[in-house]
Amino acid sequence: MSGVARGKQPSVAQLRAFAAVAEHLHFRDAAAAIGMSQPALSGAVSALEEVLGVQLLERTTRKVLLSPAGERLAVRAKAVLEAVGALMEEAEAVRAPFTGVLRLGVIPTVAPYLLPNVLRLVHSTYPDLDLQVHEEQTSSLLEGLTGGRLDLLLLAVPLGVPGVTELPLFDEDFVLVTPQDHWLGGREDLPREALRELPLLLLDEGHCLRDQALDVCREAGRGEDTPVTTTAAGLSTLVQLVAGGLGVTLLPRIAVEVETGRGGLQTAYFADPAPARRIALAMRTGAARQDEFEEFAAALRTSLRPLPVRVPD
């Protein structure tokens, strides 16, 4: 290819097509990811190569590879697209607060229990807000936030991620859930040390609640050699395994009423200070809609006060 085409510049569509191919290394998957037909995607990448005067891809019959130039320019293309996204976000924020799309990411151990409050708040207070909810695990949510795919997250903190600001909503205790006939069931002053030898059931790897529960157990003096049986992908399955007598588990307080209502279970509450987790909203630091998100957090705190949680004043 010759040098950069005189007087021409890449279009956003061309950059988006190239970035998708660079991420997926597959034309069909890339086209599906950005809602473009395969021929249009291929044409956009070819046009970008023509404009830039460099070969970005090495095409074979089986797969797509980035050329050395493509690997370097894919980083630049992503940065440009993020800047364009920030421009659009800024323009939307200027037009009017609490209008347009709000892409909210929520972890699975929060979504079923808090979303009713979130949705009621949006419907009653922010009727012009187009709320789109994405339930994912923490690592995926953070990638979505920092990459611009999501605007706001509802999850357990602290995250300790640079460039992410946390807006605390409430603290909630963990509750021990046992089978109906368990000797610890019904206690109100359970010492943490009781966790040292119990047959504990936890969520699968990747759930932050699993890590938090393991931290609680370590603080209680549970040894690393005490086995933990992991057999559930969700809290509903977890409590059914407990009801079946396979062990005990820890639930966040907001989940107890929903998940233990089917019977066959007892709960036990820890003596103060009970092990707890903090739930917060998280946003990109310096986000264009920061004032809007802070107002949303304050309104959400107020709506959550009837729940069995500790909301900061």
DODRENBA-771283 format. One record per residue (C-alpha): x negated, y, z negated; residue in three letters. Coordinates in steps of 0.02 Angstrom, whole numbers, padded with zeros to 5 digits, always signed. Layout:
// residues N
XYZALA
...
// end
This chain:
// residues 313
+00000+00000+00000MET
-00056+00178+00032SER
-00058+00318-00096GLY
+00093+00393-00184VAL
+00230+00440-00061ALA
+00216+00628-00032ARG
+00348+00731-00119GLY
+00439+00582-00194LYS
+00466+00537-00376GLN
+00534+00379-00458PRO
+00718+00377-00501SER
+00784+00322-00670VAL
+00873+00176-00584ALA
+00707+00118-00508GLN
+00619+00129-00676LEU
+00760+00037-00763ARG
+00755-00102-00633ALA
+00566-00121-00649PHE
+00573-00119-00840ALA
+00705-00257-00838ALA
+00601-00366-00722VAL
+00445-00333-00828ALA
+00540-00390-00983GLU
+00625-00545-00909HIS
+00501-00593-00770LEU
+00653-00659-00678HIS
+00758-00564-00551PHE
+00924-00647-00593ARG
+00906-00624-00781ASP
+00845-00445-00759ALA
+00990-00402-00644ALA
+01116-00474-00768ALA
+01036-00379-00912ALA
+01064-00209-00832ILE
+01222-00247-00735GLY
+01146-00233-00562MET
+01155-00354-00415SER
+00997-00452-00375GLN
+00975-00373-00201PRO
+00997-00198-00274ALA
+00871-00237-00412LEU
+00743-00305-00290SER
+00769-00155-00176GLY
+00747-00033-00321ALA
+00582-00114-00374VAL
+00518-00115-00194SER
+00565+00069-00177ALA
+00472+00108-00339LEU
+00318+00018-00272GLU
+00330+00124-00115GLU
+00347+00286-00213VAL
+00201+00244-00328LEU
+00092+00170-00193GLY
+00047+00017-00297VAL
+00102-00164-00305GLN
+00192-00193-00470LEU
+00241-00375-00453LEU
+00170-00536-00386GLU
+00315-00633-00312ARG
+00308-00822-00291THR
+00443-00947-00249THR
+00459-01000-00431ARG
+00426-00849-00539LYS
+00384-00665-00549VAL
+00221-00602-00623LEU
+00165-00425-00663LEU
+00013-00366-00568SER
-00124-00281-00669PRO
-00052-00114-00614ALA
+00122-00175-00659GLY
+00069-00220-00836GLU
-00001-00045-00863ARG
+00144+00048-00785LEU
+00278-00057-00872ALA
+00227+00026-01036VAL
+00244+00198-00957ARG
+00412+00154-00880ALA
+00481+00099-01048LYS
+00422+00262-01129ALA
+00505+00365-00991VAL
+00669+00270-01010LEU
+00666+00295-01199GLU
+00639+00481-01171ALA
+00785+00488-01051VAL
+00892+00396-01179GLY
+00843+00523-01312ALA
+00891+00663-01192LEU
+01063+00587-01165MET
+01084+00560-01352GLU
+01039+00741-01387GLU
+01163+00803-01257ALA
+01301+00693-01330GLU
+01266+00756-01505ALA
+01272+00936-01447VAL
+01441+00913-01364ARG
+01534+00861-01522ALA
+01501+00759-01679PRO
+01592+00595-01705PHE
+01638+00576-01522THR
+01571+00460-01390GLY
+01493+00291-01425VAL
+01417+00236-01591LEU
+01327+00069-01576ARG
+01324-00005-01751LEU
+01219-00157-01792GLY
+01270-00263-01944VAL
+01190-00416-02026ILE
+01299-00574-02040PRO
+01298-00573-02232THR
+01377-00399-02232VAL
+01488-00393-02077ALA
+01640-00496-02136PRO
+01652-00406-02302TYR
+01617-00223-02260LEU
+01679-00205-02082LEU
+01863-00188-02138PRO
+01812-00032-02238ASN
+01706+00035-02096VAL
+01844+00011-01968LEU
+01977+00091-02080ARG
+01863+00241-02107LEU
+01829+00262-01921VAL
+02013+00245-01874HIS
+02074+00366-02006SER
+01935+00496-02009THR
+01844+00484-01842TYR
+01977+00430-01717PRO
+01877+00496-01568ASP
+01726+00390-01609LEU
+01701+00237-01497ASP
+01629+00114-01623LEU
+01541-00038-01547GLN
+01487-00172-01672VAL
+01342-00292-01646HIS
+01315-00431-01774GLU
+01134-00490-01774GLU
+00996-00538-01893GLN
+00883-00403-01964THR
+00734-00424-01847SER
+00845-00412-01693SER
+00937-00261-01763LEU
+00774-00168-01796LEU
+00713-00203-01620GLU
+00878-00136-01555GLY
+00866+00021-01661LEU
+00686+00065-01620THR
+00712+00022-01437GLY
+00868+00131-01422GLY
+00993-00011-01393ARG
+01077+00026-01561LEU
+01111+00192-01649ASP
+01140+00143-01831LEU
+01118-00013-01936LEU
+01212-00081-02088LEU
+01097-00200-02181LEU
+00998-00244-02337ALA
+00848-00135-02382VAL
+00709-00092-02412PRO
+00647-00118-02236LEU
+00478-00032-02246GLY
+00479+00005-02059VAL
+00392+00164-01998PRO
+00507+00280-01903GLY
+00665+00212-01986VAL
+00760+00313-02118THR
+00872+00225-02244GLU
+01034+00300-02311LEU
+01079+00197-02467PRO
+01262+00148-02487LEU
+01271+00035-02641PHE
+01188-00098-02747ASP
+01273-00266-02779GLU
+01234-00411-02894ASP
+01203-00590-02842PHE
+01325-00719-02911VAL
+01291-00903-02938LEU
+01421-01014-02853VAL
+01438-01192-02919THR
+01552-01342-02894PRO
+01713-01342-02996GLN
+01648-01456-03133ASP
+01472-01383-03149HIS
+01410-01350-03325TRP
+01357-01172-03282LEU
+01523-01124-03202GLY
+01615-00980-03282GLY
+01469-00908-03380ARG
+01456-00719-03393GLU
+01280-00709-03467ASP
+01180-00827-03359LEU
+00991-00809-03383PRO
+00889-00800-03223ARG
+00784-00944-03288GLU
+00931-01059-03251ALA
+00880-01052-03068LEU
+00715-01141-03098ARG
+00776-01320-03076GLU
+00947-01308-02992LEU
+00977-01392-02823PRO
+00986-01232-02720LEU
+01070-01216-02550LEU
+01018-01068-02442LEU
+01045-00997-02269LEU
+00933-01041-02123ASP
+00769-00955-02085GLU
+00789-00779-02016GLY
+00928-00722-02133HIS
+00867-00585-02250CYS
+00984-00653-02385LEU
+00882-00813-02388ARG
+00723-00714-02420ASP
+00808-00610-02555GLN
+00874-00765-02643ALA
+00701-00844-02639LEU
+00629-00686-02714ASP
+00756-00696-02855VAL
+00707-00878-02885CYS
+00522-00836-02889ARG
+00555-00697-03015GLU
+00649-00825-03121ALA
+00495-00935-03123GLY
+00552-01064-02995ARG
+00396-01152-02932GLY
+00349-01162-02748GLU
+00356-01353-02763ASP
+00540-01353-02815THR
+00631-01401-02654PRO
+00761-01288-02575VAL
+00888-01373-02464THR
+00929-01268-02311THR
+01082-01331-02220THR
+01191-01184-02170ALA
+01195-01047-02039ALA
+01331-00947-02126GLY
+01400-00912-02300LEU
+01566-00999-02266SER
+01477-01163-02228THR
+01362-01138-02376LEU
+01502-01126-02504VAL
+01591-01277-02430GLN
+01432-01378-02457LEU
+01432-01317-02637VAL
+01615-01368-02657ALA
+01565-01539-02592GLY
+01442-01558-02734GLY
+01280-01541-02635LEU
+01209-01402-02744GLY
+01232-01221-02795VAL
+01202-01058-02704THR
+01185-00870-02728LEU
+01315-00755-02650LEU
+01313-00565-02641PRO
+01454-00495-02748ARG
+01554-00426-02601ILE
+01567-00600-02526ALA
+01629-00691-02681VAL
+01816-00658-02667GLU
+01823-00702-02483VAL
+01711-00856-02488GLU
+01768-00938-02650THR
+01955-00921-02622GLY
+01978-01095-02550ARG
+01955-01179-02719GLY
+01838-01314-02780GLY
+01713-01184-02840LEU
+01663-01088-02995GLN
+01560-00931-03015THR
+01434-00880-03146ALA
+01374-00703-03176TYR
+01198-00659-03231PHE
+01154-00566-03390ALA
+01098-00386-03365ASP
+00996-00338-03272PRO
+01070-00455-03142ALA
+00973-00491-02982PRO
+01040-00376-02846ALA
+01018-00313-02669ARG
+01039-00140-02594ARG
+01143-00108-02438ILE
+01110+00046-02332ALA
+01132+00125-02163LEU
+00972+00141-02063ALA
+00936+00262-01921MET
+00788+00318-01819ARG
+00695+00453-01914THR
+00735+00622-01837GLY
+00881+00553-01736ALA
+00980+00684-01642ALA
+01137+00631-01736ARG
+01054+00631-01908GLN
+01176+00755-01986ASP
+01321+00654-01917GLU
+01251+00490-01985PHE
+01221+00566-02157GLU
+01401+00628-02163GLU
+01460+00456-02108PHE
+01358+00375-02248ALA
+01435+00492-02378ALA
+01611+00454-02318ALA
+01575+00268-02318LEU
+01510+00275-02497ARG
+01674+00352-02552THR
+01775+00218-02463SER
+01673+00079-02547LEU
+01700+00135-02728ARG
+01847+00014-02758PRO
+01732-00134-02718LEU
+01635-00225-02856PRO
+01474-00133-02815VAL
+01372+00012-02886ARG
+01387+00165-02775VAL
+01264+00307-02811PRO
+01340+00473-02863ASP
// end
